[in-house]
Amino acid sequence: MDGIQIVVFTLNDEICGVETTQVKEIVKYESTTKMPNMPKFIDGVINLRGTVVPVVDLNKRFALGNMEITKKTKIIINDIEGKLVGFIVNDVSEITKIPAQDIEDTPEIIKKIDNSYLKNVGKKGEKLISILDLSTVLTDTELNSIEL
């Protein structure tokens, strides 16, 4: 493995990343339309060039508290099994490449706590970046519950 290229973003005070291959596009936050009977971490839906896209608040999904919407707030658009899903993040800071020697597997003890979406941990200088697998953030049941 040569390393991976990731989009680095923040969730409240946490630094996270996702492989660029999982990112369809990044759009500025726009207010969502609320939908009835959705899980609490589903912020609502947006209209993305004629396609209705459900939007997940990752801070709520990971129990990191409420998020303040600012000018820096972004929505990362991902294609999961042919369905577009948006993920709200506080800010997207950079796209960077992390060499293979700076990528470590997620420690087993953390994986056992139902954190299967934590793919790896990347090291960039003194910072640790939790590298997520956005395709596993939602369970199949949750994914089916947001089908529109």
N, C-alpha and C positions, 0 to 999 in steps of 0.2 A: 504494500500500500504506500503510495507516494504522499499521502496526507489527504486532507479534505478542504474544500472551500465552503465556508459557512457565512450565513447572514447573522450578525451579532445584534442582539436586541436586549432590552431590559424589561423585566417584570418587577414593578416596584423597585426593590433594592437588589434584585438578583440579576446576574448577567447570564444570558442564555444564548444559544445559537441553534441554527438548523441548517442542514446541508442545502446548498443552493439548488440541488436537483429536486428538492421538495417544494421549492418556492416558485409558484407560477407568476406571481407579481406582488408588488407592495404598493398599496394605495393609501392616500391620506385618509384619516378617520373621517367618516361622515356619520351623522346620527342614524341610528338604526330604527326600524319599525318593529315595535314589540309584537310578539305573537302569543296567543293564549296557550296555556298548558305546556310550556317549554321548561326544561330544566333551568335552575337558577343561573347557571353559568352561560346560558345562551342569551346573548345580549339582544338579539333580534335578527332582522334580515336587512340586507341592503340590495339595491338594484345596481348591478355591475354590468353596464352596457347591455341592458335588456335581460340579464339573467338574475333571478332572485337567489341570493347567496346568504345562507345562515352564518351568523357571526358568533364565535365563542370568545368569551372574556377569559383569557388564560390566567389572569390573577385570581379570579373567582374559582376557576377550574382546579387550580393548584392550592387553594386556600391561602393565598398570599395577601388577602385583604382587598378592600375596594381600591379602585384605580381612579386617579384624577385625570380627566380628559384635558389634554393641552394641545398646543399647535404641533407638538412633536409626535403625538399619538398616531400610530399607523395600524393598518390591517394587512396582515400577511395572508395572501390568497394561496390556497393549497388545493390540489386535486386529489381527493381520496376516493379510490374506486370509481372514478368517473364522475364524482360529485364535487362541485366547488364548495369549499368551506373557508371562511375567513377567521383569522385569529387576531384579536386585538392585543397589541403590545404597547408599552409606554413609549418606546422610542426604538428606532432602528439606527444603530450607530455606525456600522461598517460592514463591508464584505471583506473577508480575510481568508488566507489559506493557513491552515495549521498543519505543520509537518507531522508525519507518522510518529516520530519519536516523542511528540508532545501530546499524543492522544492516548488516554488510558481507558480501559473498560470501567464501567460504573461498578463501584465496590459491591460485592454480593449482598452485604447486609442492607444496602439501600435498595437494591433490586427486589428484595423479598418484601418490601413494604408497599407492594402494589404500585411501583413506579416503573413499569415496563417501558414507558415512553422516554425514560432517560437512557439514551443510547451510549454515550461516552462522556468523558470529561476531558476538555481540551485545556492546555496550559498556554497562556500567552503572557510571557514575563512572569509577574507575580500573581496575575489574575487567573482564576479558574473559571471556565465557561462550561455550563451544563449544556451538552449537545442533545437536543430533543429529537424524537421521531414523531413528527406531527401526525403521521398516519395512524399512530396508536394512542393518541391523546383521548380519543373518543372510543368507547366500546362499540361493538356492532349494534347493540341494543340502543345506545345513545344516538348513534349515526342514523339508525332507522327511525328514531323518534323525531328527528329534525328534518326528515324528508318532507319536501313541500309539494 
